[in-house]
């Protein structure tokens, strides 16, 4: 039909050009290994990204070749985010917290041919490189600069990229089975950036005048898309490098006037403890909100930040397979003035879907009602939701016949559409034929003043099939007994939900991205039957 809009390709080339053209002076600040700050701007970073694209082409790499990165969050990694895909290659961020055996499998499965690596991570690369197809290694502090010197920005010619072609890939960090690859297209990456930017959590949208601190690693689902969002908007970027301790992060938030910071709950738990101990040390007056995801955010932590420090927590939900942000706990206008306790209840949920993301929850083939009570497995679909895993045909059952992705999250749906994560399907406790949410028990336990962290797991039970066991880390300087914690929980849950056992541990094992590694706890405690 005549008169329709242009068929304009959605590729990362446009974000590169936009940042360079309109936001060239926008700052990108990176914490170096020696703790000093390196300052550059979009103009220089995007020029270097174009150099990288040309230099990789001169190596003779075929279009679509996977180029790995083994790097912390800093400006050179940002260059790779654009130079690799805009050069016609596929950015493959390698998880530097994985075991070398896992990295060898992932790099081989993806068929990485080149890798850009921080000097501090060379010993890790050396442990698995010989088991891969990697031919070219470029070290950020030396040979990477030599690589860039083989080209000039002026040599860059924008490729006629298909928006559906691969731009980046990331592997899941699941605790069961081998990691699985998820491929992001140029189109999905651009649309995801628009979706995150347009959602305007709490009515305070990210803008060109804001500074963003992605604490979430750049190997974790492309840092949740925030490097692309910031580049699209021209926002100042503050990268923490390898220094992720609470004091270093708070120093950056204060000195660089950070408005938005993004990371997993365990990061913000540590920062909360630091603020509680020495709140007056840092000026956080520019902070609009902390964006928290990766696992369920304890309601008590949301309340503590707001009530004790005046900082808003915005919870988000997503997965590697959803690029990853699929929902945020934004409050619609008619809920903006609810009382504080109701607000905390809503903000402790996973929120409502971003534009263009659709959700449903089912038990078998039946959708559950949106009543906030019924539980089922969450399914999603949308333009930045994966349609399959990379080269993993045996995993096709993760998608329904009508094209929805089965997330493995057990949820209930609030009447207003808020997603409330109850558990992972592999972690939900099935006791006497009924489901018990380990997440709700964990959040309740972490609301106790003496509890730093809590993880709840299922243990075998002869009568009920499974029963809950709670593993608790006591806050430094505090004390509490198992009976006191059970009494604390009792008013909040049905009696049959209460943990039969409470074990006190020094620490809770975590995955490479900071989630509780419950499989390790189950292996440790499942065989022990005596009550505590």
C-alpha positions as CSV (number, residue, x, y, z in Angstrom):
1,X,0.0,0.0,0.0
2,X,1.3,3.5,-0.9
3,X,2.0,6.1,1.8
4,X,3.4,3.9,4.4
5,X,6.4,4.7,6.6
6,X,10.0,4.0,5.6
7,X,11.4,0.5,6.2
8,X,14.1,1.8,8.5
9,X,16.4,-0.8,10.0
10,X,16.7,-0.8,13.8
11,X,20.5,-1.4,14.3
12,X,23.0,-0.4,16.9
13,X,24.7,1.8,14.2
14,X,22.1,4.4,14.9
15,X,22.8,4.5,18.6
16,X,26.5,4.9,17.9
17,X,25.9,7.8,15.4
18,X,23.4,9.5,17.7
19,X,25.7,9.5,20.7
20,X,28.7,10.7,18.7
21,X,26.7,13.4,16.9
22,X,24.5,14.8,19.7
23,X,26.0,13.8,23.0
24,X,29.7,13.7,22.2
25,X,30.7,15.6,25.3
26,X,28.8,13.2,27.5
27,X,31.1,11.7,30.1
28,X,32.0,8.1,30.6
29,X,33.9,7.5,33.8
30,X,35.6,4.2,34.7
31,X,37.2,3.1,38.0
32,X,40.7,1.6,37.1
33,X,42.3,-1.4,38.9
34,X,44.5,1.0,40.8
35,X,41.3,2.8,42.0
36,X,42.0,6.0,39.9
37,X,39.3,7.3,37.7
38,X,39.6,7.4,33.9
39,X,37.5,10.0,32.2
40,X,36.5,10.1,28.5
41,X,33.3,10.9,26.5
42,X,31.0,9.5,23.9
43,X,32.7,11.2,21.1
44,X,36.1,9.5,21.8
45,X,34.5,6.1,22.8
46,X,32.5,5.9,19.6
47,X,35.4,6.9,17.5
48,X,37.4,4.1,19.1
49,X,34.4,1.7,18.6
50,X,34.6,2.5,14.8
51,X,38.3,1.8,14.9
52,X,37.6,-1.5,16.6
53,X,35.1,-2.5,14.0
54,X,37.6,-1.8,11.1
55,X,40.5,-3.5,12.9
56,X,38.5,-6.7,13.4
57,X,37.5,-6.7,9.8
58,X,41.2,-6.3,8.8
59,X,41.9,-9.5,10.8
60,X,39.9,-11.4,8.2
61,X,37.2,-12.5,10.6
62,X,34.0,-13.5,8.7
63,X,30.8,-11.6,9.3
64,X,28.9,-13.1,12.2
65,X,32.0,-14.3,13.9
66,X,31.7,-14.3,17.7
67,X,34.2,-12.1,19.5
68,X,34.4,-12.7,23.2
69,X,35.0,-10.2,26.0
70,X,36.5,-11.1,29.4
71,X,36.3,-7.7,31.0
72,X,35.1,-5.7,34.0
73,X,32.7,-2.7,33.5
74,X,34.7,0.2,31.9
75,X,34.9,2.3,28.8
76,X,36.9,-0.2,26.7
77,X,34.1,-2.7,27.3
78,X,31.6,0.0,26.2
79,X,33.7,0.3,23.0
80,X,33.3,-3.4,22.4
81,X,29.5,-3.2,22.9
82,X,29.4,-1.1,19.7
83,X,32.5,-1.8,17.7
84,X,31.9,-5.6,17.6
85,X,28.3,-5.6,16.4
86,X,28.6,-2.5,14.2
87,X,31.5,-4.2,12.5
88,X,29.3,-7.1,11.5
89,X,30.4,-9.5,14.3
90,X,28.7,-10.8,17.4
91,X,29.6,-9.6,20.9
92,X,29.9,-12.5,23.3
93,X,30.4,-11.4,26.9
94,X,32.1,-14.1,28.9
95,X,31.2,-14.5,32.6
96,X,34.5,-13.9,34.5
97,X,33.1,-15.5,37.6
98,X,32.5,-18.9,36.1
99,X,34.8,-21.9,36.5
100,X,37.4,-22.3,33.7
101,X,35.7,-25.6,32.6
102,X,32.4,-23.7,32.1
103,X,34.1,-20.9,30.2
104,X,35.9,-23.5,28.0
105,X,32.5,-25.1,27.2
106,X,30.8,-21.7,26.5
107,X,33.6,-20.3,24.3
108,X,33.6,-23.5,22.3
109,X,29.9,-23.8,22.0
110,X,29.7,-20.2,20.7
111,X,32.8,-20.8,18.5
112,X,34.6,-17.6,19.7
113,X,37.5,-16.8,17.4
114,X,38.9,-13.7,19.2
115,X,38.7,-12.3,22.8
116,X,39.4,-8.9,24.4
117,X,40.6,-9.4,28.0
118,X,41.6,-7.2,30.9
119,X,45.2,-7.9,32.0
120,X,44.1,-8.8,35.5
121,X,41.9,-11.6,33.9
122,X,44.7,-13.1,31.7
123,X,45.4,-15.8,34.3
124,X,41.7,-16.9,34.0
125,X,41.9,-16.9,30.2
126,X,45.1,-19.0,30.3
127,X,43.2,-21.7,32.2
128,X,40.8,-22.4,29.4
129,X,42.0,-20.8,26.2
130,X,43.9,-23.9,24.9
131,X,40.6,-25.8,25.0
132,X,38.8,-23.4,22.7
133,X,38.9,-22.1,19.1
134,X,40.2,-18.7,20.1
135,X,42.9,-17.5,17.8
136,X,43.3,-13.8,18.7
137,X,43.8,-12.4,22.2
138,X,43.9,-8.6,22.8
139,X,44.8,-7.4,26.2
140,X,43.1,-4.1,27.1
141,X,46.2,-2.4,28.5
142,X,48.5,-3.2,25.6
143,X,47.8,-5.3,22.5
144,X,44.2,-4.0,22.4
145,X,45.6,-0.5,21.7
146,X,47.9,-2.0,19.1
147,X,44.8,-3.5,17.4
148,X,43.1,-0.2,17.3
149,X,46.2,1.5,15.9
150,X,45.8,-0.7,12.8
151,X,42.8,1.4,11.7
152,X,41.3,4.9,11.8
153,X,37.8,6.0,12.5
154,X,37.5,7.4,9.0
155,X,38.0,4.0,7.5
156,X,34.7,2.8,9.1
157,X,31.9,2.2,6.5
158,X,28.5,1.6,8.0
159,X,27.4,-1.8,7.0
160,X,24.0,-2.5,5.6
161,X,23.1,-4.7,8.6
162,X,19.9,-6.7,8.7
163,X,18.1,-5.6,11.9
164,X,17.4,-9.3,12.5
165,X,21.0,-10.3,12.4
166,X,22.9,-11.2,15.6
167,X,24.4,-8.4,17.6
168,X,25.3,-10.0,20.9
169,X,25.0,-13.2,22.8
170,X,25.1,-14.3,26.5
171,X,24.9,-17.6,28.2
172,X,22.5,-18.4,31.0
173,X,24.0,-18.8,34.5
174,X,21.6,-21.5,35.6
175,X,22.5,-23.9,38.4
176,X,21.3,-27.0,36.6
177,X,22.4,-28.4,33.2
178,X,24.9,-26.8,30.9
179,X,24.7,-23.0,30.2
180,X,22.6,-22.1,27.2
181,X,23.2,-19.4,24.7
182,X,20.8,-16.6,24.0
183,X,21.3,-14.4,20.9
184,X,20.2,-10.8,20.8
185,X,19.5,-9.2,17.4
186,X,20.1,-5.6,16.6
187,X,16.4,-5.1,16.5
188,X,15.8,-6.7,19.9
189,X,18.6,-4.7,21.5
190,X,17.3,-1.4,20.1
191,X,13.7,-2.1,21.1
192,X,14.7,-3.3,24.5
193,X,16.6,0.0,25.0
194,X,13.4,1.9,24.1
195,X,11.3,-0.2,26.3
196,X,13.5,0.3,29.4
197,X,13.9,4.0,28.8
198,X,10.2,4.5,28.0
199,X,8.9,2.7,31.1
200,X,9.7,5.7,33.3
201,X,9.7,3.9,36.7
202,X,8.0,5.9,39.4
203,X,7.5,8.7,36.9
204,X,11.2,9.7,37.0
205,X,12.5,8.7,33.6
206,X,16.2,8.4,32.8
207,X,17.4,11.5,30.9
208,X,20.4,13.0,29.3
209,X,21.1,15.0,32.5
210,X,21.4,11.8,34.6
211,X,24.4,9.7,35.6
212,X,23.9,5.9,35.5
213,X,26.0,3.5,37.4
214,X,25.7,-0.1,36.1
215,X,26.9,-2.2,38.9
216,X,25.4,-5.2,37.2
217,X,28.3,-6.8,35.3
218,X,28.4,-6.2,31.5
219,X,28.6,-10.0,31.1
220,X,25.2,-10.4,32.8
221,X,22.7,-10.0,29.9
222,X,24.4,-6.9,28.5
223,X,24.3,-5.2,31.9
224,X,20.5,-5.3,31.6
225,X,20.7,-3.0,28.6
226,X,21.8,0.1,30.5
227,X,24.9,0.8,28.4
228,X,22.7,0.9,25.3
229,X,20.0,2.9,27.1
230,X,22.5,5.5,28.4
231,X,24.1,5.8,24.9
232,X,20.7,6.3,23.3
233,X,19.8,9.0,25.7
234,X,23.3,10.5,26.1
235,X,23.3,10.0,29.9
236,X,26.6,10.1,31.8
237,X,27.9,6.6,32.5
238,X,29.9,5.6,35.6
239,X,31.6,2.2,35.4
240,X,32.9,0.7,38.7
241,X,35.6,-1.5,37.2
242,X,36.6,-4.4,39.5
243,X,35.8,-2.5,42.7
244,X,32.3,-3.6,43.8
245,X,32.6,-3.2,47.6
246,X,30.0,-0.9,49.2
247,X,32.5,1.8,50.1
248,X,33.9,2.1,46.5
249,X,30.4,2.1,45.0
250,X,29.1,4.8,47.5
251,X,32.2,6.9,46.8
252,X,31.3,6.8,43.0
253,X,27.6,7.6,43.7
254,X,28.5,10.6,45.7
255,X,31.5,12.0,43.8
256,X,29.9,11.5,40.3
257,X,26.4,12.6,41.3
258,X,24.8,9.3,40.2
259,X,21.0,9.3,39.7
260,X,20.5,5.7,38.8
261,X,22.4,2.6,39.9
262,X,21.5,-1.0,38.8
263,X,22.5,-4.3,40.4
264,X,21.4,-7.4,42.2
265,X,20.0,-7.4,45.8
266,X,23.2,-8.8,47.4
267,X,25.0,-5.6,46.3
268,X,22.4,-3.3,47.8
269,X,22.2,-5.3,51.1
270,X,25.9,-4.5,51.6
271,X,25.4,-0.9,50.7
272,X,22.5,-0.6,53.1
273,X,24.7,-1.9,55.9
274,X,27.4,0.6,55.1
275,X,24.9,3.5,55.0
276,X,23.4,2.4,58.3
277,X,26.8,2.5,59.8
278,X,28.0,5.8,58.3
279,X,25.2,7.5,56.4
280,X,26.5,11.0,56.7
281,X,29.7,10.2,54.9
282,X,28.2,10.3,51.4
283,X,26.1,12.9,49.5
284,X,23.4,10.9,47.7
285,X,21.1,13.8,47.0
286,X,21.2,13.2,43.3
287,X,20.0,9.6,43.6
288,X,16.6,9.1,42.0
289,X,16.4,5.4,42.5
290,X,18.3,2.1,42.7
291,X,17.3,-0.4,40.0
292,X,17.4,-3.9,41.5
293,X,16.9,-7.3,39.8
294,X,18.3,-10.7,39.4
295,X,16.4,-12.2,42.3
296,X,13.5,-11.2,44.5
297,X,14.0,-8.0,46.4
298,X,13.1,-8.3,50.2
299,X,10.3,-5.9,51.1
300,X,12.2,-5.1,54.3
301,X,15.1,-3.8,52.2
302,X,12.8,-1.6,50.1
303,X,11.3,-0.1,53.3
304,X,14.7,0.3,54.9
305,X,16.2,2.4,52.0
306,X,13.1,4.6,51.8
307,X,12.5,5.1,55.6
308,X,16.1,5.4,56.8
309,X,17.9,7.0,53.8
310,X,15.2,8.4,51.5
311,X,16.3,6.3,48.6
312,X,13.8,4.6,46.3
313,X,14.2,1.0,45.2
314,X,12.8,0.0,41.8
315,X,12.5,-3.7,41.4
316,X,12.7,-5.2,38.0
317,X,12.2,-8.7,36.7
318,X,13.7,-10.5,33.7
319,X,16.0,-13.2,32.5
320,X,18.9,-13.7,30.1
321,X,16.2,-14.9,27.7
322,X,14.2,-11.6,27.9
323,X,17.2,-9.4,27.1
324,X,16.7,-9.2,30.2
325,X,14.3,-6.5,31.5
326,X,10.7,-7.6,31.1
327,X,8.9,-5.8,33.9
328,X,9.4,-3.1,36.6
329,X,7.5,-2.1,39.7
330,X,6.2,1.2,38.4
331,X,3.1,2.6,40.1
332,X,0.3,3.8,37.7
333,X,-1.1,7.2,38.4
334,X,-4.1,6.0,40.4
335,X,-1.8,4.1,42.8
336,X,0.7,6.9,43.2
337,X,-0.8,8.2,46.4
338,X,-1.4,4.9,48.3
339,X,-0.3,4.6,51.9
340,X,3.3,3.7,52.5
341,X,2.7,0.1,53.5
342,X,0.6,-0.6,50.4
343,X,3.3,1.1,48.3
344,X,6.0,-1.2,49.8
345,X,3.7,-4.2,49.1
346,X,3.4,-3.3,45.4
347,X,7.1,-2.3,45.0
348,X,8.1,-5.7,46.5
349,X,6.4,-7.4,43.5
350,X,8.1,-7.8,40.1
351,X,5.9,-5.1,38.6
352,X,4.0,-4.8,35.4
353,X,5.4,-5.7,31.9
354,X,7.3,-3.2,29.8
355,X,5.6,-2.0,26.6
356,X,5.3,-4.8,24.0
357,X,5.9,-7.6,26.6
358,X,3.0,-9.9,27.2
359,X,2.6,-12.3,30.2
360,X,0.4,-15.1,31.3
361,X,0.7,-17.8,34.0
362,X,-0.6,-21.3,33.6
363,X,-1.0,-24.6,35.4
364,X,-1.0,-27.2,32.7
365,X,-3.0,-25.8,29.9
366,X,-5.2,-23.6,32.1
367,X,-4.4,-19.9,32.8
368,X,-4.6,-18.9,36.4
369,X,-6.9,-16.0,37.5
370,X,-5.5,-12.6,38.3
371,X,-6.5,-12.7,41.9
372,X,-3.1,-12.5,43.7
373,X,-3.6,-16.0,45.2
374,X,-3.5,-18.7,42.5
375,X,0.0,-19.8,41.4
376,X,1.2,-20.9,38.0
377,X,4.3,-20.9,35.8
378,X,4.9,-17.5,34.2
379,X,5.1,-17.4,30.4
380,X,6.2,-14.4,28.3
381,X,6.5,-13.2,24.7
382,X,7.6,-10.0,23.1
383,X,10.1,-8.5,20.6
384,X,13.1,-9.0,22.9
385,X,12.2,-12.4,24.2
386,X,14.2,-15.3,22.8
387,X,12.5,-17.7,20.5
388,X,15.0,-20.5,21.0
389,X,18.4,-21.2,22.5
390,X,21.5,-21.1,20.3
391,X,22.3,-24.5,18.9
392,X,20.3,-26.4,21.6
393,X,17.5,-28.3,19.9
394,X,16.9,-30.5,22.9
395,X,15.6,-27.4,24.8
396,X,12.7,-26.7,22.5
397,X,10.3,-27.7,25.2
398,X,11.0,-24.3,26.9
399,X,8.6,-22.8,24.4
400,X,4.9,-23.5,24.0
401,X,3.3,-24.6,20.7
402,X,1.9,-21.0,20.4
403,X,5.2,-19.3,20.9
404,X,5.4,-18.3,24.6
405,X,8.6,-18.8,26.6
406,X,8.2,-20.8,29.8
407,X,10.2,-18.9,32.3
408,X,10.3,-21.5,35.1
409,X,9.2,-18.9,37.6
410,X,6.1,-19.7,39.7
411,X,4.0,-16.6,40.2
412,X,0.7,-15.1,41.1
413,X,-0.8,-12.2,39.3
414,X,-2.3,-9.3,41.1
415,X,-5.7,-8.0,39.9
416,X,-3.9,-4.9,38.5
417,X,-1.4,-7.1,36.6
418,X,1.5,-7.0,38.9
419,X,3.7,-10.1,38.8
420,X,4.5,-11.6,42.2
421,X,7.4,-14.1,42.0
422,X,6.7,-17.0,44.4
423,X,9.6,-19.2,43.4
424,X,11.6,-20.9,40.7
425,X,9.9,-24.1,39.6
426,X,12.9,-26.0,40.7
427,X,12.9,-24.3,44.1
428,X,9.2,-24.2,45.0
429,X,8.4,-26.5,48.0
430,X,5.7,-29.0,47.3
431,X,4.4,-30.1,50.7
432,X,1.4,-32.4,51.0
433,X,0.4,-31.5,47.4
434,X,0.4,-27.8,48.2
435,X,3.0,-25.2,47.1
436,X,5.0,-23.2,49.6
437,X,6.9,-20.1,48.3
438,X,10.5,-20.1,49.5
439,X,10.8,-16.5,48.3
440,X,8.1,-15.2,50.6
441,X,9.6,-17.0,53.6
442,X,13.0,-15.6,52.8
443,X,11.7,-12.1,52.5
444,X,9.9,-12.4,55.8
445,X,13.0,-13.8,57.5
446,X,15.2,-10.9,56.2
447,X,12.8,-8.5,57.7
448,X,14.0,-9.5,61.1
449,X,16.5,-7.1,62.5
450,X,19.0,-9.8,63.4
451,X,19.0,-11.5,59.9
452,X,21.5,-10.5,57.2
453,X,20.5,-13.2,54.6
454,X,18.1,-16.1,54.4
455,X,17.6,-18.9,51.9
456,X,14.8,-21.4,52.2
457,X,15.1,-24.9,50.5
458,X,13.0,-28.0,50.3
459,X,14.2,-31.1,52.1
460,X,12.7,-34.6,51.7
461,X,10.0,-35.6,54.2
462,X,8.5,-39.1,54.5
463,X,5.0,-37.9,55.3
464,X,4.7,-34.6,53.3
465,X,7.2,-35.3,50.5
466,X,9.0,-32.0,51.1
467,X,9.2,-29.5,54.0
468,X,10.9,-26.1,54.2
469,X,14.3,-25.6,55.8
470,X,15.7,-22.1,56.4
471,X,19.4,-21.2,56.2
472,X,20.1,-18.0,58.0
473,X,23.1,-15.7,58.2
474,X,22.9,-13.6,61.4
475,X,23.8,-9.9,61.1
476,X,27.2,-9.1,62.7
477,X,26.8,-8.0,66.3
478,X,23.3,-9.5,66.6
479,X,21.9,-12.8,67.9
480,X,18.7,-14.7,67.5
481,X,17.5,-18.3,68.1
482,X,15.6,-20.6,65.8
483,X,12.5,-20.5,68.1
484,X,12.5,-16.7,68.0
485,X,12.6,-16.7,64.2
486,X,9.7,-19.2,64.1
487,X,7.7,-16.9,66.5
488,X,8.5,-14.0,64.2
489,X,7.2,-15.8,61.1
490,X,4.1,-17.4,62.8
491,X,1.7,-14.4,62.5
492,X,2.5,-14.0,58.8
493,X,2.0,-17.6,57.4
494,X,-0.2,-20.6,57.7
495,X,1.3,-23.0,60.3
496,X,2.1,-25.6,57.6
497,X,4.2,-23.0,55.8
498,X,6.6,-22.5,58.7
499,X,10.1,-24.1,58.3
500,X,10.6,-27.3,60.2
501,X,14.3,-26.5,60.6
502,X,16.3,-23.3,60.8
503,X,20.1,-23.7,60.3
504,X,22.5,-20.9,61.1
505,X,25.3,-20.6,58.5
506,X,28.3,-18.3,58.0
507,X,27.4,-17.5,54.4
508,X,25.0,-18.6,51.7
509,X,26.6,-19.9,48.5
510,X,25.9,-17.7,45.5
511,X,26.0,-18.0,41.7
512,X,28.3,-16.0,39.5
513,X,25.7,-13.3,39.3
514,X,24.9,-13.1,43.0
515,X,21.8,-15.3,43.3
516,X,21.5,-17.8,46.1
517,X,22.9,-21.2,45.0
518,X,20.2,-23.4,46.6
519,X,21.5,-26.6,45.0
520,X,24.5,-26.4,47.2
521,X,22.4,-25.9,50.3
522,X,20.2,-28.9,49.3
523,X,23.2,-31.1,48.9
524,X,24.4,-30.0,52.4
525,X,21.2,-30.3,54.4
526,X,18.8,-32.7,52.5
527,X,20.3,-35.8,54.0
528,X,20.1,-34.5,57.6
529,X,16.7,-35.4,59.0
530,X,16.9,-34.3,62.6
531,X,14.8,-31.2,63.5
532,X,16.5,-28.2,65.0
